Amino acid sequence: GLLQTTKLTKEKRKPTTNQHKSNMAPKLINKMMTKINKKMEKKSKKTAQKDKQDKLTLSPATTPSTSEVEPPFYIGQDEETIRDGTAAAFYCFHPSAGTPANEPKDGMEANPPTWPNDDTNVVKIVSPNQTDELETLKAFQDPSTTAPMVTTTVDINTKKVIKRESGAPVTTFRPQETHFSERRTAIMFREGTYTDFELQIGYYVQAMGVGKSAKHVVFEGKKHGIYCPAYNKDQSTLLTEKWWMSVGSSLDTFWRSAENFTNNTDSGLTWAVSQAAPLRRIQAQNGIQLSDGGYSSGGHLANARINGGKLSFGSQQQFCCRNVSLPSPSQGQNDDAPELANWSTVFVNCDNAPTTPSEKVTNHRATVVVEKPFIAMDEDNQTFNLHVPQPRTGAIGADLDGEFDEIRSFDRVYVAKAKVADYGAMDYDVARKVNKALAQGKDVVLSPGMYYLTETIVIPSPDQVLLGIGMATLVAPTDGTPCVQVAPFTPGVRIAGITFEASRLNENHTGVASFLEWGQEGMSSKDTGLETNPGVMSDVFCRVGGSSLDRGISTDVMIRIHSGNVLGDNLWLWRADHMALRKNSPGVKDEQPNFPRLDYHQTTLGEAPVKTGLQVFGDNVAMHGLAVEHCTQDQVQWYGENGQVWFYQCELPYDVTQDFADQGYLGFRVAPSVQNMQLGGAGVYSNFRDHDVNCPTAMMHPHATNPEQVTNLFTKFLDNIGLIQAVVTNGNQTFGGPAEPNSSDPSRYSPGDENKKDDIYVPPCALPPINSENKTGTEQRAVVPALDRSARSFALIQSLALM
């Protein structure tokens, strides 16, 4: 429910397995639970009959030779596991499935739990007085090097290099070795003050204060504390005409996080990142710098208080701030006013947020906000509690003290591990163990690791928490079933801190393959959820491609939401635009970049396919911070009523042909039947690298001229070729655009801008709309005749209303 007047303690939390079920639909849930229990009982019997040499153990005689595996790809340098990139079979040289290791207990769980600590999955717990231990944390930083500064001058019009000059040596971090890695790390900082300490937060690392309040873990002094600078700062680019110098880059600074501490360092808090790198539950005494000289492409700051200094966005293209308390005018707002992101800055429920310039700033007041669950140590400084912040109505600014958090003892929290401790091998039985714990009514914390799932994790009860730490990653089952299924009629479920990753799907899989299904397909009209207790996704990231060396991995849709009253708070749904190079594989020549100026393999058409990032069928679904990129069809499809998206960032796929535009695919689509859907601070960008693609419009919203539903939409030409001709269509006419090449400013549209340019008008579309009665998403597309490019856009606008 909403704010409670008393804090719940672990004694007040009842540990019964039926504690959450009072509001559930009994028949449906009982049927689901019976099925789960029977499945677990069957597996348990098999487990009891097996010894440690189970069926996954391969004898030397049955171990595949390199000639049988074309090509053989090692999952990790230190793993004795080989992935067959052709058949996606897994060969494990140690037993794991069916082993009792880390089995959920029938009663209370151990508190403190046994955290993983091996070569790839690590939880470190440190205190301010542990000088030697703090020094060992440097092993979790990205690699660094010292090299001469090289400045490249580029002609902005021709994009040709004019000259290169070398300068004095500089020390910089280089991420190539860690960018795609299986190492996952959570670093927990106990309460206290850390003086003259600094730690660069690299790939797949989470820095966590484990105090009850952000005020209880403090970094101070002349060093940075927790920070994330730009990479490759020995490389700078000087653009002619603009005369702007870019030093290093943060465009690929993904997959890391920091939360629950105070920065009181002399230099302030530096966090120069892009997507999937949230900063939460932070107090900054001397400002926050969200860039570090090089390009950066957006991020998420939530539940933060800035007591002094400036919030500087610098080179950020766009950024989302939610419940951030900025300095008031009496504290120097005029001098310390935020330096806004270049194209769009969205403030949701922020205190003292700027309002101008109106085309770059979007302000919104959300009715209900919910903070991410977090882990804190109890007063004994040994045992742990799970803090579950309760929904707040109309709350403005930060909540760092958590006065109304529900506090759940780790006695009732199952800590999952990706590996079998006895053998050091992947635990392919882990999904069953997680399901068993969830069926017991427990919450689940996924410790750092890569979890290769063989079945779906089902969340059966309201208010349960599935929390990942250390960038825990769930790799999808190969049969197309989701990694996680939230049962229908289960309000208040929290999923947070989890990355979902694709696998190669079996050829005979049926249905819509996805990573996360919230609710049940076809039940959106009944499963309305609760406004006072919404389901929440916080820091949920999806990727299809990237780290996997198998470029045939795929899914159909990354996330599908069928239930009502679900909140999303910082989602990045990414079809990879770049992937790890195939190197260090026995018998296989090291792969070279297909675009040599870059350090990775650039995704090309047919690799890592995924049709759509997000489908929303439920009503009253809201997103505060959403990014969807590079899918091969519509990036987002929205069918639910009373939806909201505040901050949307989208790159269309780089590798598609003109067929992408001819089929009418878009960066964001609101179904024509939808009567009310608010979309604000939304940008769609083009970087058509391989083909000259001409898109008629970036977005579709049936009420594009209604200022109550649409504000601050824009498109941007990033690079290469092709064009987006308009910002948005309502199915009958387009508004805004085109996004001009080499322009530093986006093409913008808000209702009221209609008379600022000559828009493209077309007759009303009389073709049948999408089937909205049952919200199945059945697509009926118009056949677009072959036209010359100038005429094609007019015909496509008419066809867009079909979808």
Long-range contacts (C-beta under 8 A, 24 or more apart in sequence): 1-390, 1-391, 1-532, 1-533, 2-368, 2-390, 2-391, 2-392, 2-393, 2-532, 2-533, 3-390, 3-391, 3-392, 3-393, 3-404, 4-390, 4-404, 4-406, 5-404, 7-403, 7-404, 7-405, 7-406, 7-407, 8-406, 8-407, 8-408, 9-407, 10-385, 10-407, 10-408, 10-409, 10-411, 10-412, 13-406, 13-407, 13-408, 13-409, 13-412, 15-108, 15-411, 15-412, 15-441, 16-441, 17-439, 17-440, 17-441, 18-441, 19-441, 19-461, 20-441, 20-461, 20-462, 20-463, 20-464, 20-490, 21-461, 21-462, 23-462, 23-489, 23-491, 23-530, 24-461, 24-462, 24-487, 24-489, 24-490, 25-488, 25-489, 28-487, 28-488, 28-489, 29-460, 29-487, 29-489, 29-490, 32-458, 32-460, 32-487, 33-439, 33-460, 36-435, 36-439, 36-458, 36-460, 37-439, 40-432, 40-435, 40-436, 40-439, 43-98, 43-429, 43-432, 46-98, 47-98, 47-99, 47-100, 47-429, 50-98, 52-95, 52-99, 52-422, 52-423, 53-95, 54-95, 54-96, 54-97, 54-98, 54-99, 55-97, 56-92, 56-94, 56-95, 56-96, 56-97, 56-428, 57-92, 57-93, 57-94, 57-95, 58-91, 58-92, 58-93, 63-91, 63-93, 64-91, 66-586, 66-587, 67-587, 71-582, 71-585, 71-587, 71-588, 72-585, 72-586, 72-587, 72-588, 73-549, 73-550, 73-582, 73-585, 74-584, 74-585, 75-182, 75-450, 76-120, 76-181, 76-182, 77-584, 78-119, 78-120, 79-120, 79-182, 79-426, 80-425, 81-425, 81-426, 83-548, 83-549, 83-550, 85-549, 85-550, 85-551, 85-552, 87-504, 88-478, 88-503, 88-504, 88-550, 88-552, 88-553, 90-426, 90-428, 90-452, 92-425, 92-426, 92-428, 93-425, 94-420, 94-423, 94-424, 94-425, 95-420, 95-423, 95-425, 96-419, 96-420, 96-423, 96-425, 96-426, 96-427, 96-428, 96-429, 97-427, 97-428, 97-429, 97-454, 98-429, 99-420, 99-422, 99-423, 99-427, 99-429, 101-420, 101-421, 101-422, 101-427, 102-416, 102-417, 102-420, 102-421, 102-427, 102-433, 103-433, 103-436, 104-414, 104-433, 104-436, 104-437, 104-440, 104-442, 106-440, 108-411, 108-412, 109-410, 109-411, 109-412, 109-413, 109-414, 109-415, 109-442, 111-383, 111-384, 111-409, 111-410, 111-411, 111-413, 112-382, 112-383, 112-384, 112-410, 113-384, 113-410, 113-413, 113-415, 114-415, 114-421, 115-415, 115-447, 116-417, 116-418, 116-419, 116-421, 116-447, 116-448, 116-449, 118-419, 118-424, 119-183, 120-182, 120-183, 120-184, 120-419, 120-449, 120-450, 121-183, 121-184, 121-185, 121-417, 121-418, 121-419, 121-447, 121-448, 121-449, 121-470, 122-183, 122-184, 122-185, 122-186, 122-448, 122-470, 123-185, 123-186, 123-187, 123-188, 123-447, 123-448, 123-469, 123-470, 124-185, 124-186, 124-187, 124-188, 125-188, 125-190, 125-210, 126-187, 126-188, 126-189, 126-190, 127-190, 127-192, 128-190, 128-192, 128-193, 128-194, 128-195, 129-192, 134-194, 134-197, 137-187, 137-199, 138-199, 140-185, 140-187, 140-199, 140-202, 140-205, 141-173, 141-199, 141-200, 141-202, 142-173, 142-174, 142-175, 142-177, 142-178, 142-200, 142-202, 142-203, 142-231, 143-173, 143-174, 143-175, 143-176, 143-177, 143-178, 144-171, 144-172, 144-173, 144-174, 145-171, 145-172, 145-174, 145-234, 146-170, 146-171, 146-172, 147-172, 147-234, 148-234, 149-233, 149-234, 149-235, 149-236, 150-234, 150-235, 150-236, 151-236, 151-237, 151-238, 151-245, 152-235, 152-236, 152-237, 152-238, 153-237, 153-238, 153-240, 154-237, 154-238, 154-239, 154-240, 155-240, 156-239, 156-240, 156-241, 156-242, 156-742, 157-240, 157-241, 157-742, 162-240, 169-234, 170-233, 170-234, 172-231, 172-232, 172-233, 172-234, 172-248, 173-200, 173-202, 173-229, 173-231, 173-232, 173-233, 174-231, 174-232, 175-202, 175-203, 175-231, 175-252, 175-253, 176-599, 178-202, 178-203, 178-204, 179-203, 179-252, 179-580, 179-600, 180-546, 180-547, 180-579, 180-580, 181-547, 182-450, 182-547, 184-418, 184-448, 184-449, 184-450, 184-470, 184-471, 184-472, 184-473, 185-448, 185-470, 185-471, 186-447, 186-448, 186-469, 186-470, 188-375, 189-217, 189-261, 190-217, 190-377, 190-381, 191-216, 191-217, 191-377, 191-381, 192-216, 192-217, 192-218, 193-218, 193-219, 193-220, 194-218, 194-219, 194-220, 194-225, 195-220, 195-221, 196-220, 196-221, 196-222, 196-223, 197-221, 197-223, 197-225, 198-223, 198-224, 198-225, 198-226, 198-227, 199-225, 199-226, 199-227, 200-227, 200-228, 200-229, 201-226, 201-227, 201-228, 201-256, 201-257, 201-258, 202-256, 203-254, 203-255, 203-256, 204-255, 204-256, 204-448, 204-470, 204-471, 205-256, 205-470, 205-471, 206-256, 206-257, 206-258, 206-259, 206-448, 206-469, 206-470, 206-471, 206-497, 207-257, 207-258, 207-259, 207-261, 208-258, 208-259, 208-260, 208-374, 208-375, 208-469, 209-259, 209-260, 209-261, 209-281, 210-260, 210-375, 210-376, 210-377, 210-384, 211-260, 211-261, 211-376, 211-377, 212-376, 212-387, 212-401, 212-402, 213-260, 213-400, 213-401, 213-402, 214-260, 214-261, 214-262, 214-281, 214-282, 214-283, 214-305, 214-400, 215-262, 215-283, 215-400, 215-401, 217-260, 217-261, 217-262, 218-261, 218-262, 218-264, 219-261, 219-262, 219-263, 219-264, 219-265, 220-264, 220-265, 221-265, 221-266, 222-265, 222-266, 222-267, 223-265, 224-265, 224-267, 224-270, 225-261, 225-263, 225-265, 225-269, 226-258, 226-261, 226-263, 226-269, 227-269, 227-270, 227-271, 228-253, 228-256, 228-258, 228-270, 228-271, 228-272, 228-273, 228-277, 229-270, 229-272, 229-292, 230-272, 230-291, 230-292, 230-293, 230-294, 230-296, 231-294, 232-294, 233-292, 233-293, 233-294, 242-744, 245-293, 246-293, 246-294, 246-295, 246-315, 247-292, 247-293, 247-294, 248-292, 248-293, 248-294, 249-294, 249-295, 249-296, 250-274, 250-291, 250-292, 250-294, 250-295, 250-296, 250-297, 250-315, 251-294, 251-295, 251-296, 251-297, 252-578, 253-277, 253-296, 254-572, 255-471, 255-499, 255-541, 256-471, 257-471, 257-497, 257-539, 258-282, 259-372, 259-374, 260-374, 260-376, 263-288, 268-309, 271-299, 272-296, 272-314, 273-299, 274-298, 274-299, 275-299, 275-541, 275-572, 275-574, 275-627, 275-649, 276-499, 276-539, 276-541, 276-572, 276-574, 278-302, 278-539, 278-570, 279-304, 280-304, 280-371, 280-372, 280-539, 281-371, 281-372, 281-374, 281-400, 283-307, 283-398, 283-400, 284-308, 284-309, 285-309, 287-311, 287-312, 287-336, 288-312, 289-314, 290-314, 290-316, 290-319, 291-315, 291-316, 297-649, 298-341, 298-627, 298-649, 300-539, 300-570, 300-625, 302-371, 302-372, 302-569, 302-570, 302-625, 303-371, 303-372, 303-398, 303-399, 303-400, 304-398, 305-397, 305-398, 305-400, 307-331, 308-336, 309-336, 310-336, 310-337, 310-338, 310-339, 311-338, 311-339, 312-338, 312-339, 313-338, 313-339, 313-340, 313-341, 313-342, 313-345, 314-339, 315-342, 316-341, 316-342, 317-341, 317-342, 317-343, 317-344, 317-649, 317-716, 318-342, 318-343, 318-344, 318-345, 318-346, 318-647, 318-649, 318-681, 318-683, 319-344, 319-345, 319-346, 320-346, 320-348, 320-570, 320-624, 320-625, 320-646, 320-647, 320-681, 321-345, 321-346, 321-347, 321-348, 321-350, 321-353, 322-347, 322-348, 322-349, 322-350, 322-366, 322-369, 322-569, 322-624, 322-625, 323-348, 323-349, 323-350, 323-369, 323-371, 323-395, 323-396, 323-397, 323-398, 323-399, 324-350, 324-351, 324-353, 324-397, 324-398, 325-350, 325-351, 325-352, 325-397, 325-398, 326-350, 326-351, 326-352, 326-353, 327-352, 328-352, 343-683, 343-714, 343-716, 343-746, 344-647, 344-681, 344-683, 344-712, 344-714, 344-746, 345-681, 346-625, 346-646, 346-647, 346-680, 346-681, 348-624, 348-646, 348-647, 349-395, 349-396, 349-397, 350-396, 350-397, 351-396, 351-397, 351-398, 358-712, 359-712, 359-748, 359-750, 360-712, 361-712, 362-646, 362-647, 362-680, 362-681, 362-711, 362-712, 364-644, 364-646, 364-680, 365-394, 365-396, 366-622, 366-624, 366-644, 366-646, 367-393, 367-394, 367-531, 368-392, 368-393, 368-531, 368-532, 368-534, 368-567, 369-395, 369-567, 369-624, 370-494, 370-534, 370-536, 370-538, 370-567, 370-569, 371-399, 371-402, 371-538, 372-494, 372-496, 372-497, 372-536, 372-538, 372-539, 372-569, 373-465, 373-467, 373-494, 373-496, 373-538, 375-445, 375-467, 375-469, 378-409, 383-409, 383-410, 384-410, 384-413, 385-409, 385-410, 386-410, 386-413, 386-443, 386-445, 386-465, 386-467, 388-463, 388-465, 388-494, 391-532, 391-533, 391-534, 408-443, 408-465, 412-441, 412-442, 412-443, 413-442, 413-443, 413-444, 413-445, 414-440, 414-442, 414-443, 414-444, 414-445, 415-444, 415-445, 415-447, 416-444, 416-445, 416-446, 416-447, 416-451, 417-447, 417-449, 418-446, 418-447, 418-448, 418-449, 418-450, 418-451, 418-452, 418-472, 419-449, 426-450, 426-452, 428-452, 428-454, 429-454, 431-455, 431-456, 431-457, 438-464, 438-466, 443-467, 445-469, 446-472, 446-474, 446-497, 446-498, 447-472, 448-472, 449-473, 450-475, 450-501, 451-475, 452-503, 453-477, 453-483, 455-481, 456-481, 456-482, 456-483, 456-484, 456-485, 457-483, 457-484, 457-485, 458-484, 458-485, 458-487, 459-484, 459-485, 459-486, 459-487, 459-490, 459-493, 459-495, 460-487, 460-490, 461-487, 461-490, 462-490, 462-491, 462-492, 462-493, 462-533, 463-491, 463-492, 463-493, 463-494, 463-533, 464-490, 464-493, 464-494, 465-493, 465-494, 465-496, 466-493, 466-494, 466-495, 466-496, 466-498, 467-494, 467-496, 467-497, 467-498, 468-496, 468-497, 468-498, 468-499, 469-497, 471-497, 471-499, 472-497, 472-498, 472-499, 473-498, 473-499, 473-500, 473-501, 474-498, 474-499, 474-500, 474-501, 474-515, 475-501, 475-502, 475-503, 476-500, 476-501, 476-502, 476-503, 476-513, 476-515, 476-555, 477-503, 478-503, 478-504, 478-505, 478-506, 478-509, 479-505, 479-506, 479-509, 480-505, 480-506, 480-509, 480-510, 480-511, 480-512, 480-513, 480-555, 480-556, 481-513, 482-514, 482-515, 482-516, 482-517, 483-515, 483-516, 484-515, 484-516, 484-517, 485-516, 485-517, 486-516, 486-517, 486-518, 486-519, 486-535, 486-563, 487-519, 487-520, 488-519, 488-520, 488-523, 488-526, 488-527, 488-562, 488-563, 489-527, 489-563, 490-535, 490-563, 491-529, 491-530, 491-533, 491-534, 491-535, 491-565, 492-530, 492-533, 492-534, 492-535, 493-535, 493-536, 494-535, 494-536, 494-538, 495-535, 495-536, 495-537, 495-538, 495-540, 496-536, 496-537, 496-538, 496-539, 496-540, 497-538, 497-539, 498-539, 498-540, 498-541, 499-541, 499-542, 499-543, 500-540, 500-541, 500-542, 500-543, 500-558, 501-542, 501-543, 501-544, 501-546, 501-547, 501-548, 502-543, 502-544, 502-545, 502-548, 502-553, 502-554, 502-555, 502-608, 502-610, 503-548, 503-553, 504-550, 504-552, 504-553, 504-554, 505-553, 505-554, 505-555, 512-556, 512-557, 512-560, 513-554, 513-555, 513-556, 513-557, 514-555, 514-556, 514-557, 514-558, 514-559, 514-560, 515-542, 515-555, 515-558, 515-559, 516-540, 516-542, 516-558, 516-559, 516-560, 517-560, 517-562, 518-559, 518-560, 518-561, 518-562, 518-563, 518-566, 518-618, 519-561, 519-562, 519-563, 519-618, 520-562, 521-560, 521-562, 521-617, 522-562, 522-774, 522-776, 523-562, 524-562, 524-563, 524-564, 524-617, 524-618, 524-619, 524-640, 524-775, 525-774, 525-775, 527-562, 527-563, 527-564, 527-618, 528-563, 528-564, 528-565, 528-618, 528-619, 528-620, 529-563, 529-564, 529-565, 529-566, 529-618, 529-620, 530-565, 531-565, 531-620, 533-565, 534-565, 534-566, 534-567, 535-563, 535-565, 535-566, 535-567, 536-566, 536-567, 536-568, 536-569, 537-566, 537-567, 537-568, 537-569, 537-571, 538-569, 538-570, 539-569, 539-570, 540-568, 540-570, 540-571, 541-571, 541-572, 541-573, 541-574, 542-571, 542-572, 542-573, 542-574, 542-613, 543-574, 543-575, 543-576, 544-574, 544-575, 544-576, 544-608, 544-609, 544-610, 545-575, 545-576, 545-579, 545-603, 545-607, 545-608, 546-574, 546-576, 546-578, 546-579, 546-580, 546-608, 547-579, 547-580, 548-579, 548-580, 549-579, 549-580, 549-582, 549-585, 551-579, 551-603, 551-607, 551-608, 552-607, 552-608, 553-608, 554-608, 554-609, 554-610, 555-610, 556-610, 556-611, 556-612, 557-610, 557-611, 557-612, 557-613, 557-614, 557-615, 558-610, 558-612, 558-613, 558-614, 559-613, 559-614, 559-615, 560-614, 560-615, 560-616, 560-617, 561-614, 561-615, 561-616, 561-617, 561-618, 561-621, 561-640, 562-617, 562-618, 563-618, 564-618, 564-619, 564-620, 564-621, 564-640, 565-618, 565-619, 565-620, 565-621, 566-618, 566-621, 566-622, 567-621, 567-622, 567-623, 567-624, 568-621, 568-622, 568-623, 568-624, 568-625, 568-626, 569-623, 569-624, 569-625, 570-624, 570-625, 571-614, 571-623, 571-625, 571-626, 571-627, 572-627, 572-628, 572-629, 573-613, 573-614, 573-627, 573-628, 573-629, 573-631, 574-627, 574-628, 574-629, 574-630, 575-603, 575-608, 575-609, 575-610, 575-613, 575-629, 575-630, 575-631, 575-632, 575-653, 576-603, 576-608, 576-630, 577-602, 577-603, 577-629, 577-630, 577-651, 577-653, 577-654, 578-602, 578-603, 579-603, 579-607, 579-608, 602-654, 602-689, 603-630, 603-654, 603-655, 604-655, 604-690, 605-655, 605-656, 605-657, 605-690, 607-655, 612-636, 612-637, 615-639, 615-777, 616-640, 616-643, 617-775, 617-777, 619-643, 622-646, 623-647, 623-648, 628-667, 630-654, 632-656, 632-660, 632-665, 633-660, 633-663, 633-665, 634-665, 634-666, 634-669, 634-803, 635-666, 635-667, 635-668, 635-684, 636-667, 636-668, 636-669, 637-669, 637-671, 637-777, 637-803, 638-668, 638-669, 638-670, 638-671, 638-674, 638-677, 639-671, 639-673, 639-674, 639-770, 639-772, 639-775, 639-777, 640-674, 640-677, 640-775, 641-674, 641-675, 641-676, 641-677, 642-676, 642-677, 643-674, 643-676, 643-677, 643-678, 644-677, 644-678, 644-679, 645-678, 645-679, 645-680, 645-682, 646-678, 646-680, 646-681, 647-680, 647-681, 647-682, 648-679, 648-681, 648-682, 648-683, 649-683, 650-682, 650-683, 650-684, 650-685, 650-698, 651-684, 651-685, 651-686, 651-687, 651-718, 652-684, 652-685, 652-686, 652-687, 652-688, 652-695, 652-698, 652-724, 654-687, 654-688, 654-689, 654-690, 654-720, 655-689, 655-690, 656-688, 656-690, 656-691, 656-693, 657-690, 657-691, 657-693, 658-691, 658-692, 658-693, 658-694, 660-693, 660-695, 661-693, 661-694, 661-695, 661-696, 661-792, 661-796, 662-784, 662-792, 662-796, 663-781, 663-784, 664-781, 664-782, 664-784, 664-796, 664-799, 664-800, 664-802, 664-803, 666-697, 666-698, 666-699, 666-700, 666-800, 666-803, 667-698, 667-699, 668-698, 668-699, 668-700, 668-701, 669-699, 669-700, 669-803, 670-700, 670-701, 670-702, 671-702, 671-769, 671-770, 671-772, 671-803, 672-702, 672-731, 672-769, 672-770, 672-772, 672-801, 673-702, 673-769, 673-770, 673-772, 674-702, 674-772, 675-703, 676-703, 676-709, 677-701, 677-703, 677-709, 678-708, 678-709, 678-710, 679-709, 679-710, 679-711, 679-713, 680-710, 680-711, 680-712, 681-711, 681-712, 682-712, 682-713, 682-714, 683-713, 683-714, 683-715, 683-716, 683-746, 684-714, 684-715, 684-716, 684-724, 684-727, 685-715, 685-716, 685-717, 685-718, 685-739, 686-715, 686-716, 686-717, 686-718, 686-722, 686-723, 686-724, 686-739, 687-718, 687-719, 687-720, 688-720, 688-721, 688-722, 689-719, 689-720, 689-721, 691-721, 691-722, 692-721, 692-722, 693-721, 693-722, 693-723, 694-722, 694-723, 694-725, 694-789, 694-792, 694-793, 695-722, 695-723, 695-724, 695-725, 696-725, 696-726, 696-729, 696-734, 696-792, 696-793, 696-794, 696-796, 696-797, 696-800, 697-724, 697-725, 697-726, 697-727, 697-728, 697-729, 697-734, 697-737, 697-797, 697-800, 698-724, 698-726, 698-727, 698-728, 698-737, 699-727, 699-728, 699-729, 700-728, 700-729, 700-730, 700-731, 700-800, 700-801, 700-803, 701-728, 701-729, 701-730, 702-730, 702-731, 703-730, 704-728, 704-729, 704-730, 704-735, 704-749, 704-751, 705-730, 705-735, 705-751, 705-754, 706-751, 707-750, 707-751, 707-752, 710-750, 710-751, 711-750, 711-751, 712-748, 712-750, 713-748, 713-749, 713-750, 714-746, 714-747, 714-748, 714-749, 715-739, 715-746, 715-747, 716-746, 716-747, 717-741, 717-742, 717-743, 725-760, 725-793, 726-759, 726-760, 729-797, 729-800, 731-764, 731-765, 731-797, 731-800, 731-801, 732-761, 732-762, 732-763, 732-764, 732-765, 732-797, 732-801, 733-759, 733-760, 733-761, 733-762, 733-797, 734-759, 734-760, 734-797, 735-759, 760-793, 760-794, 760-797, 762-794, 762-797, 762-798, 763-798, 765-798, 765-799, 765-800, 765-801, 765-802, 767-798, 767-799, 767-801, 767-802, 768-802, 769-801, 769-802, 770-802, 770-803, 779-803
